[in-house]
Amino acid sequence: MHLLIIYNPQAGGGRAKKLLPQVKNYLKQQSIEATFLLTTHCGHAKQLAAEADLSAYDALIASGGDGTQFEVLNGYYANQSNNKPPMGLIPNGTGNAFIRDLGLRQTDWKKAIDIIKMQQIKKLDVGHFTAEGQGYYFLNIVGMGFVADVAELSVPLKWLGNTAYTIATLIKMIRLRSQKMIIEVDGERLEREAIFAEVANSTFTGTTFLMAPKARLDDGLLDLVLLNKTGRLKLLKLFSSIYDGSHINYPEVEYIQAQSIKIEEEKPGKLIPDGEILGRTPVEFKCLAADLDFFMGYLIKNP
């Protein structure tokens, strides 16, 4: 088995660089051959994945955080190789939300390699969105509105780990505002006064927030989580409930599953796909059902 591993040594605040010798040694112990391509700048992982001869490998592996995964996925879809292998993940980033749907935690890089070694493939749904004339693919979640503002503020606070999202949320709550959103779900038009919208393919965001508890990676649907206008105190209660997914029981929260979703904000704002700051509303989403071969193994579970 020969892997192409696109590895972000700066992931996890530089922890990934220190971890690299251990990863290589464990792969060798498992009799897995691996070619490593190390990223050096933003966008590099996508470029490496797009330009590689993927037909020469048995798997394409993203190793980093959710941002690295997002870039590798988009490079995978841009790649022109005739025979493209399955994808997989080895987590080592600050934010690794998607791995929660694989039954893994941030430190479970050995278990992730074990999954890859088993070579058990599952076809996963892939989300696709179009914004500002550009198309992108995602496995996790795309946020807009308040959550996008929080994610942007949390970037310079990443050295705090998962606490960065909590601090950024509290800061942004001071200037909380809602705005008109025009939403279309499978052709049905909705108008809302909303604070944020999240479009999810998987369940977690920010590693610990169970944003879309009904999401499944193979149901052919995207999950829209919409927070309608509410006050700061109520939002604080909602914030604490996102850890276990019970926020969807609040009347201010709408939860809609659909194959296609369009969202237009009164004041066009930034998008946060898989933890990256990329694109602006208006945005169109669609679910590409069972579109990606992915190493899952026996550890996959539904939260």
ABEGO torsion letter per residue (X at the ends): XBBBBBBBAABGGGAAAAAAAAAAAAAAAAGBBBBBBBBABBGAAAAAAAABBAAABABBBBBEBAAAAAAAAAAAAABABABBBBBBBBBABABBAAAAAAGBBAAAAAAAAAAAAAGBBBBBBBBBBBBGGBBBBBABBBBBEAAAAAAAAAAAAAAAEAAAAAAAAAAAAAABBBBBBBBBBGGBBBBBBBABBBBBABABBGGABBABAABBAAAGBBBBBBBBBBBAAAAAAAAAAAAAGAAAABAABBBBBBABBBBBBABBBBBBBGGBBBEBOBBBBBBBBGABBBBAEAABBBX
